[in-house]
Amino acid sequence: MEQQNHSEEIQELRFQLEEAQETINAIRTGQVDALVVKDTDGHQLYTLKTADQTYRVFIEKMSEGAVTINRDGIILYCNTRFAVMANTPLEKAIGAPLETFVPAGSKDSLEKIINNGWEEDCRQEILLKDGDGKDMHCLFSCNTIELDTGAALSIIITDLSVLKDTEKQLQQRNEQLEESRANTEKLNNTLEATVKERTHDLVISREHFKLLTNNIVQMTWTNLPDGNVNSYNQRWYDYTGKDFETTGGFGWKELVHPEDLEETAKKYYASLESGEMFEVENRYRRHDGVYRWHLNRSRPLRNDAGEIIFWVGTATDIEDQKREMDRKDEFIGIASHELKTPLTSLKGYLQLIEGYKQEELPPTVKQYIGKAGVSINKLQSLINDLLDVSKIKAGRLEYALADVNITDLVNQCIENAEHVFPSYQFEKQIAGNYIVKGNTERLEQVLMNLLNNAVKYSQTNKTVIIAVQERDNNVRISVTDRGIGLSKDQQSRIFERFYRVEDKKNMTSGLGMGLYISHEIISNHNGTIGVESEAGQGSTFYFELPLV
Ligand code: ADP
């Protein structure tokens, strides 16, 4: 009987427990707003202030944790979000002390904020244990609320970890930004300093250039790749008496002597086209109307890519030198004439002595006469050269033209050379017969000059090769030696009047007239003369004449 009573009691208690459980769920989900509770004083009605359905849904759905605690710090209520944050099942969280969910180091802070919270609304950052040993930064906002059962403290817990992470990232980004900003500033400062330095250098070098150009005796100019002159030095304005307005661009043409303008312009445009140095002699009109000869030279300035930026030119006054040259030419003309007459008589008398038959000449005297004859011949050829030079200058180097057999002429010259220079070997390379229109004596003079030079400038290797061949309707006669040779620079000048290579080691006699005269003769034959050579390796001098 007693056992049956017991089991009925247990059954009743289980029933009550289930009922309590259901009631709690009903309260949580807002299915009930009031409860009728039976206690020792009979039935009592409890209305639930927090039971408002709308607010309950808000609280359940919000992303913050919500906790209500009593004076003892026991959790009376919490939402699902808090249970997730604390990594604890909801039913275990309710009824547990809140401090269970904060790490040991934060317990004091929690106590303080709770005590404070009972006094007034407050908020503070506190760490929350999430059960995995990782602590979570949270913001606790406390408010007291009045429940029917007495005062309770409601705490809204906001997870700050994402915010903290973002803050951290933001800080890192800020630091990176600050670093980049500092680097940029540094770079900017360096750049500014460099620009300042360069500008300073530029100003100095521009002033340097100006000072230099204004102080040299030459007139200078700079022109753009299209030929327009964009600056002159002070000397130009002083000399011409004109300003930049009238002489800039192509205004300088007005100041060139009309007779020199065509050649000047031709060479100017050719240089702009080819990028090669511009060089021409011409006359510029001075402010008083007098023309003076100038030597113009201009070179291009290129950038790293090899493109021309501008040209720098100089015009040097050569009027005085020109006059000196003219006087020299005049003197050479007169002197060679004056020398020619006594020389001719000297030669005549020598021939008379040689042919004197009345008594036999002693052998020594005969020998002297022979030597005197050689010297007189040398003298005569020198005087002839001098006469030729002055004739060329005066434009009077004239001679009759006829058909000339080049093969015969070459054979004749080689024979002469073999006679005069017996220690040398002259190798012939001739095939065929070539006829040109020309003057035999003058062409012989050219070839003999080349053979003489070949001997004179190859004292060690004594072989000279003479070749005759046809080339594009021309006959080309060349003389090759294995002597001292010529550098590129020297090659460009050897056909000038009186030019001789200054070589202390290989000093030979001569006046630098032979090649000048030869050049003139060949040009008058509508031919070309030139040289191929390498210093120390020997030279090949050649001339080409149009075949008949
Ligand atoms: P020169 O009377 O001085 O020989 P040329 O007009 O014949 O005058 O020659 C001019 C210059 O050219 C010479 O002084 C010499 O320096 C150089 N030259 C001429 N021919 C040769 C050659 N075959 N080898 C080397 N240099 C030469």
Boltz pocket constraint, residues with backbone or C-beta under 6 A from the ligand:
constraints:
  - pocket:
      binder: B
      contacts: [[A, 449], [A, 450], [A, 453], [A, 454], [A, 457], [A, 481], [A, 483], [A, 484], [A, 485], [A, 486], [A, 494], [A, 496], [A, 499], [A, 500], [A, 501], [A, 502], [A, 509], [A, 510], [A, 511], [A, 512], [A, 513], [A, 514], [A, 515], [A, 516], [A, 539]]
      max_distance: 6.0
